[in-house]
Amino acid sequence: MDKLGKAIRLLRHQKGWNQGDVATRLEISIPAFSKIETGFTDLNISRLNQIAKVFNLTTAQLLYYSENEEIKEHVEELKVISEKISQREDEIIQLQKKLIQLYEQLYKYNNA
């Protein structure tokens, strides 16, 4: 997938659209749009303008929409994942404490 195709795919995902949604807006088939996203189709200026308009961008913005946006998306995902890991670690600590308490109770019961 080429850089422009990745940018178009990322923009589509950010809008919550599937390939059919964008294909309909561009008045092309889904396979034709898929070829645009994967970089198999070379785009002319007219099609670039049309795609930019669908995403509410200028053609220049579309052409320079790059990994920076993708990186921002991944940073947000990493924050969410890190928070979940932290929560799980807290749960593990609580379970370990409970296990120790139960072990101590069992030890006292057996030695009474």
N, C-alpha and C positions, 0 to 999 in steps of 0.2 A: 504494500500500500504506500503510495507516495504521500508527501507532506500535505499537499492540498486535499487529497482524499481523506487523510486522517483528520484534518481540520473540519471538513464537511461532516464527517462521521461524528466528531466530538460535538459540533454545533447541533446536529440532529439529536444526539443523546441528551444534551442540555435542555433542549426544548421538550423532551419526552416523546418525540415522534419516532415512528418506525419508518422503514424505507418507503413503504406504500404512501404514507402521509406526504413525504417530500416529493415523491414521484408524481402524485396527484397535483400538487401545487405547481410542479414544473411542467405538467401535462406530458409526461413521458412514462414509459413502462417501468415497473420495478426492476427488471433485469438491466435496463438501460441506466437507471440510477445506481444500481449496485456496481456497475462497471465504472461509474464516475468515482464512487467512494473508494474502490479498490485500485484506481489509477489506470485501468485498462483503456479508458476513453480519454483522448486528448480534448481539452475544452477550448472552445473558441470564445472570443470576447463576449459575444451575445449570451452564451450559456453562462459564463462567469457572472455577468451582470444579473441574469435571471436568478441564479443561485444566491448571490449576495442579497438581492431584494427579498427573497424568501426568508432569509435570516435577519433581515433588517440591518444590513451592513452595507458599506460601500464596497466596491470591487477591490479597492486597495486594502481595506480591512480584512476582507476574505482572504486575499493573497498572503497577508502577513499574519494571519491568525495561525499560531503555531504551537509548538510544544509548551510555551509559557502557560497557556490556558490549560493544557493537559496536565502540566505539573501542578498547577493550582488545584485541579480536581483531585489529583492523587494525594496532595497534602491534606485536604479535607478528609479523604478516606482514611488516611493514616491516623489522623486525630481521633476519628471515631473508633478505629480498631484499637488504638492505644488506650482509650478510655474503657473499652470493653475488657481489655486485658487487665487493666488496673482493678476493675470491679471483680473480675474472676480471681485475681490474686487475693483481694480482701476476703472473698468467700472462702478460699482455700485456707487462709489463716484462721478464720472463724471455725471452720470445720476441724482444723488441727487442734485448736483450743478445746473444742468440744470432745474430741477423741482423747485428749490428755485427761480431761475431767472424768470421762467415763472410765478410763483406765485406772485413775486414782481411786475412784469409787469401788471398782472391782477389786483392786488391791486391798483396800481397807476391809471390804466384805470378806475376802478370803483369809485375811490375817486376824480377823476378829474372834 
